[in-house]
Amino acid sequence: MAKLTIKKNGLNVNFYLSSPKAKTQSSLYVSISTKKKSKSERLRFPSGESFLTSYTHFRERKGGKDLVRRHTPFEIEYRNQLHNIRDTLIKIHTELSGKNESFTLDNVRDEYYSRAGLIETQTITFDGAWLLFLSGTQSVWGVATRQHFNALYAHLTAFKENIQLNEINETFWNDWRDKYFVAIKKFSNNSINKNLKKFKQFLHFVNRKEMITPAIKVNEFKYLDELQTPFKIALKLHEVETLLNLDLTNNTRLERVRDLFALEIFTGQRFSDIPKLIDKNNISDTSITIYQQKTNEQVTIPMHPQLKKHLKNIFKKYPEGLPIITNQKFNEYLKDLCKLAGFTQQHSFIRLVGKNKIKHLEFRYDLISSHTGRRTFCTLALAEGLKAELIMKVSGHQSYEQFAQYVKVDDADVQNEFKDFMNTKKK
């Protein structure tokens, strides 16, 4: 919500407060913009002033906006901080304008960070740079993304303690990739590259903030070759029915896991979106409308008969609310559930680890995870004849390339479809 707007010397300075979220504090954002005859520029960034995030306990709601409570000692100090930020930004913009050199609003922001003591080019440590990276970006991340970056940091420190920014080069990258992920962890190349791509986000941040000189040559760092379609599965319709009909009256833990998993299958949503699916404020007679946790995109899920029946059963069975567990525990218990359901078929597939193609043989229940529910929804909906564009509107996929990764066809499907191929007797 806009707090204050100042127009001076061609620079507009706006302050915004993000909407409060459960168990988190609201944060202050600063928007700077210029309006010129030829073009307009706008840049929004966190202020970096830790003091301002603590206003949560002093806020009130008025007219749909978050406001700092008036007539309190805190308000005077708070507004003084806002004016200091504003004056510093205007001063920086004026100085850069007077140099008759081209500059962008990114330069204004970076100079502000430097003067505010948030960037110390000569003394910044790896941990300090990492904390700045998190503080500047995690406000727009979902829960899953935060967990991924926490895991990434754990992999970094497990590989090497006391990392220095000036030692991050192509050799460091290759050793971390090959000696740690490939040789020790034995991750598939697809999983390794996901970690490496996230690390590159951090390295680009370091370069952009000029935290180290010379800049890290990020573009020279190479990924591993990947298999085009890593092995993943979707449940068959009869397997979904088996799960729904499984008698779990003597195992409440697996019953809850089954009910959560069925929500994913009936809606095509991620595990992180389950709390929103059972929030009655999001439910109408015809649909469920939510903003997805990962993308913040709005999706509307039709209230088809199976989903309506399942929700009615959930609200009856769990009047105090369906308990939500961690994704890690959910995946652990889900494998137990699917093993109990008899999903014991074995699958053979190839994983690329480094340059080696390794053959794996796994039970079907061990290959099932929380994401299988979303994949099952997409695959079964397409098999029912629904158009891909309609399914994507519900699942939230932004492109057909993304959606195609969620549609899984296995050997049994191919065999069934080709059973009458070139059958001359049928003709």
N, C-alpha and C positions, 0 to 999 in steps of 0.2 A: 504494500500500500504506500502511496506517495506520502512522504513526511514533509519535504521541503524542496522548493524549486528556486534556484537562483540563476539569473541570466546576467552575465557580465563578460565583457571582452570576448564575445563570440562563443563562450563556453557555457553550456547548460549543465547544472549539477543537480541530480535528483537522488533522493534517498528512498529506499524501499525496505519494507520489512516482509520477510517471507511468512507465509501462513504457518502457524504453529503445528507441529506434528506430535503425536503421542510419544512421550518419553524423550523428546529432544527439545532443545531450546531453539527459539526463532533466531534468525541471523539477519544482520543488516547487509544490504547490497547498495552499491553506488552505481548510478548510471550517469555517464558523461556523454554529451552529444554536441555537435556543431551543425549549424544550418548555413550553408553557403549557396550562392547562386547556382553553382555548377553541380554540387552534390551535398549530401548530408551524411554524417557519420554518427554512429552510436556504439557505445561499449558499456557493458554491464559487468561488474566484478565485485567480489566480496571486499569489504573495507579492510579486513585484516585486523581491526581493532577489537581485541578480545573482550574489552570492557563492555562493548555495545551488545554483545550476545547475551549478557546477563540481565537484560531489561525484562526478561520473561516474567519475573515475579512482580513487575510493576505495570503490566499492560492491562488494558481494558478494551472491550469491543464497543464500537460506536459506528452506526451506519455501515456495517460490513467491513470496517477497517480496524486494524490493530493500532492502538495509540498508546503512547506512554502516559501513565496516569499524571494528570496535572497537579500543580501545587504540592509537589513533593520535592525534597532536597535532591532526589535522584534526577528529576527532570532538568534541573538547572545544570547539573554536571553532564547529563546526557546531551542536552542541546549545545553545550559548550564544545563537546567532542565533535558534534556534527559541523559546527561552524569552523573548527580547526581543520577538519578534512576538506571542507569546501574551500577555505582560503588557500590551503596548500595546493589543491588542484588548479585553482584559478591562477595562482602565482606561477606554477610550473607551465601552464598553457601559455601564459603571457611571455615567459622567458623563452620558450621554444619558438613562439611566433616572431619574437624580436631577432632571432638569429638568421632569419631569411633562408632557412633550410627546410626541406620537406620533412614532415614528421606525421605520425599517426596518433590516434588516441591510445594505441598500445604503448607508445613511447611515454605518453603522459602518465598512464597507469604504472608502468615499470619505474619511472622516476619517483612516483609517489611511494611505491613499495620501498625503494632504496632510501628515501629520506625518512620514512617511517621506521627504518631499522629492521625491516622484514627481510631484506636481502643484504648480506655482507659478502661481497664478491670474493674477498681475499681469505675469509676465515670460515666460510660455510662448510659444514660437515655433511656427510652423506645423510645421516639421520635428520639433520636440520633441514636439508633440501627435501627429504621425503615428507617431513611434517608440513612444510610449506605447500608441497604438492597436494597433500590430502586436504589441508585447510582451504585451498583455492578451488578444489574440484569436487570433493565428496558431497557437498550440499546438493548436487544434482544427480547423485548416484542412488540407485536402489539398494536394498539390503544385500542382495546377491552380489552386486558389484563390489560393495565394501568388503564382503567376505573374501572375494577373489583377490583383492589387493592385499588384504591381511595375510592370506596364504602365500601370496607372491613374496611379501617381505620375509616371511618365515623361510621360504626356499632360499632367498638371498643370504640371510644370516646363517643358515645351515651350511651353505656352500663356503662362505667366508665371513669371519667376524671382523668388525672394525673396517668396513669398506671405506675407501677414500674416493672422492669424485674423480681425482686426477688419475686413478688407476683403471677407470672404466674405459676400456678400449676394445679393439677387435679381439685381442687375445683373451681378455676377461670374458667377453661375450661367448667366444667359442668354447672356452674351458667350462664355463657354467652350463652351457648347452650340452656339450659332449661328455664331460667328465662327471657332471652331477646328474642332469636329467636323464641322459641316455645310459651311462654306465652304472650309476648308483640307483636312481629311482626307477629306471627302465620304463619311463613313460612312453606312450606312443608319440610319434612325431606330431600328430594333430594336437595332442594335449600340450606338448612342449611349445609348439608355436603359439598357442593361445597365451601361455605365460610370457613368452618373449614379446608378443605384441603389446601386452600391458606394460611391460618394462620399457618398451620404446616410448610409450606415452609419457612416462616419467622423464626419460632422457630428453625428449623434445621440450618438455617443460623446463628442464635445467638449462638447455641451450637458449630458450626464449628469454629466460630471466637473466641470462649472462652470468650464471653462477660460477662458471669455470672458463678460463682462457688457456689455450684455444678451445673452441667448442668441440664437443664430442661428435665424432663422425658417424652419426647414427645411421645414415643411409648406406654405409658400407657394411653394416652388420647383417649377416645372412640367416635366413630361416632354413629349416630342414625340409626335404621333400615330403609331400603328404600323399596318402591314398585319397583318391577323389571322393570316395564314399565310405567313410569309416562305418564299421558294422554296428547297426542299431536296429531295434525291433519295434513293432507295434503289435498290440494284441489283436487276435481274431475276435469276431463277434461272439462265437461260442465260448471263448475264454472269458470275455466280459460277463456273459451270462453265468458262467461257472462261479466267478468271484461274487456276483450279486446274490447267488443262491447258496453260497457256502454258509453252513451253520457255525456261527462263531459266538454263540451264547455263553460259552465257557471261557472265552478269551476276549475280554473287553479291549485289550490293547490292539489286537489285530482287527477287531471289529471297527475301531475308530480309524485305523489306517485304511481299511477297505472303504469306509465312508468318505474319507478325504480323497482317496485315489479315484473313486467313482465321480466325484465332483470335477476332477480334472478331465476325465474321459467324456463327461456329458457337456463340458463347457469349452474345452480346448485351451484352458488357461494354465498358467504356470503355478507351481506350488506357492510362490510368494503372494499370489493373488487370492488364495483360498479365503483368508479372513474377509476380504471384500465381497466374495461371492455369497457369504452367509450373513452379511450385514443387511438387515431388513430395510434400511434406508435406501439401498441400491436396487431393491426388488419391486417389480410391479407385477400385475397380472399377466402381462405379455412378455416380459423380458427382465434381464439383469443388466444394468449399465454400470460399468466401473472404469476407473483410470488405471491402466496396468502399472504395476510397481516398477518394472524395469524401464519402460519407455515413456511412461506418463501419457500414453495415448488412450483416448476414450474408445471403448468397444461396447457393443450391445449384443448380448447373448439371447437368442430367442428362447422363450419359456416352452420348449417342446415337452411332450407328455412325460418322457423318461426323467427329464430334469425336474419337472414340477413334482412328480411322484417322489423323487429322491429328496428334494428339499423338504417336502412335507414330512417325510420319514425322519429327517435329521432334526427338524424343529420339535417333533414329538419325542424323539429318543433323547435329545439333549436340550432340555428346557433352559438350562443355565448356559448354553453355548457349547458348540463342538470344540473340544480341546485341540489346540494346535501344538505340534511338537516341532523340533528343529528339523531342517531338511536332512541332516546327517542321520538322525535317528529314524526318520521316516523311511529313508532308503534302506536302512538296515532291517527294519521290521517288514517293509514291503517284500523283500526277498523271502523272509520267513512265510509271509502270507501266500506268495505265489508258489512256494515249494509245497505248502500244505494243500494248495489247490490242484497240485499235480502237474505243474508246468515243468516237467523234467526232461523234455526233449533236449538233445544236445546239438549245439551249433558249432560248426567249424568256420573259422575266418582267419584272415591275415592281418597282422598289425605290423606297421613299419616302425622299427625302433632304430634310429640312426640310419645306417645303410642296410640293415638286416631285415629281411622279411621273416617274421616269426609266425608259425601256425599255432592257433589257439583252438582249444575245444572247451566250451563252457556250457553249463546247464542253462536252460532258458530263464529260470527264475533268477539266476545270478546276473543276467543282462538287463533285468527290469529295474528301472529307477523312477523317480518322480516325473521325469520328463517323458516317460513312456506314455503317461496319460494324455498329454498334449499331442504326442505323435499318433496315438491311437485315434483320437478324435479326428484329426486331419485325414488319416488313411481311410477310416470307415466312412466318413462323410463323402469323400471322393468316390469310394466304391458304391455308395448309394446313388450316385449320379448327380450330386450337387456340383454346381460350377465352382471352380477353384476361386474365382473372384469373390463369390459369396462366402465361402469358407474363410478366406483371408480376412474379410470384414469382421468376422467373429473372433478368429484367432489373434488378429492384430498384426499379421505378417505384412511387411511393407513392400515386398517384391516377390515375384513368382520364384526367383532363385532361392530366396529364404524358405518359402513355403515348400518347394520341391524337396528340400532336405528332410522334411517331416513326413513325407509320404514314403512308406516302406513296403516293398514287395519282396517276398521271399520265394524260395524254390518251389514250395508247395503251391503258391499262387500261380506261378508260371506253368507248372505241371497241369494244374486244373484247367487253365485257360486253353492249353494246347492239346487237351485230351482228344479232341475231334479234328485236330489239324490234318488236312489232306486225307480225311476219311472218305474214300470213294464210295463205300457201301451206304453211308449216310445220304449221299447224293442220289 
